[in-house]
Amino acid sequence: MSVPVITSKEEFERTLDENKTFFLLKNSLTCPISAMARNRYNSFSKESEVPCYMLHVQEARELSNQIAEDFSIQHESPQALLFSNRKVVWNDSHGSITKRNLQKALP
């Protein structure tokens, strides 16, 4: 099963409404570091009980920027965010997006 991709503000709002806790990976489609992080994230998502979603920055730049602004998180790509109760409770980027760090981020 592949990770669902969020492409619109409406989809993101629905994800916030439907999930108490979830991960979101902001991913660049052209960056090799993003490709590495995406592979690690996909591997993690197969075992995670917490829902995992992805946003392709090039396809949803406005939404990506809006998330950074709304949650006071500096935009990076790749960047993994853990949302809980409609707040970002953890985030990390680039080479720090590992299966171990994603697991450690969970409460």
N, C-alpha and C positions, 0 to 999 in steps of 0.2 A: 504494500500500500504506500503510495507516495504522499508526501506532505502537501496538504491543501495550500494553494497560493491565494493570498488576499490581494485583490486588485482595486478595490474601491473603498471609500470612506464608509459606505453603507455596510459592506462586508465586515470591515473592521469593527464598526459599532455593534453589529450583530454578534461578532466573536466575543467582544467585551461583555455583552448581555448574557450570552449563553454559557460562558465558562468562568467559573470563579478564579481558576488559575490556568495559565497557558504560556507557552513559549512562542516567540516570534523571532524569526531570523530575517534581518534586512540583508539582502543578498545582491551583489553585483553580478550581472550575467557575463561580464567581460574580464573580470579580475581573477588571476590564478589563485590568489590568497582566498578569495570568496569561494572558489571551487573547492579548495581544501576544506574550508570551514563548512560548506554545504554538505560535503561527503560525511564529515564527522557528525553534523547535525542530523542528517538522514539516518545514519547508523543509530544514533541515540534515540531518535523518534520511534524506531521499530520496537524498542524495549520500554519506552516511557509510558507510564500510566497517565501522565499529564499531556493534554493535547498539544501538538506542535504545528505551527503555521509558518508560512514563508511569505515574504514580500520582495518582489524583484524591483530594485530601486529604479532601474531605467524605465520600467513599465508603470510605475506608480510613484513617481518622484514627489508629486504634490502631497500625497498621503504620507510618504516617508518623512518629509519635512514637517508636516502637521503633527505627526506622532512625536518627533523630536521637540517641537515647540510645546505641545499640550502637556507632555510629561517631563519637561525640563531636562531632557537627556541630549547631550551633544551627539549629533548625527555622525555615525561612522559606518563603514561598509567594508567587510561584513560586520554585523553586530547582532548579537543574540540578546533578547530581552525576556525577562520573566515577569509576567503580569499576575497580580493577585489582588482581588477586590478592586479592580479598575485602577490599580496603581502599578508602576514599574518598581519591583522590589529588588531586582538584580539586573545587571547588564555587563557584557564584556564584548571584546571585539578581536578581530584578526586572529592571530595564532593562539590566543587564549580560549577560543571556542573549541573546547575538547569535550569528549564524552564525560570525562571525570569532572570537569568544572561545571558542566550542565547538571550532572547528578548532585554535586555538592550545593548547587544553588537552591535545590528544593528544600522546603521547610521540613 
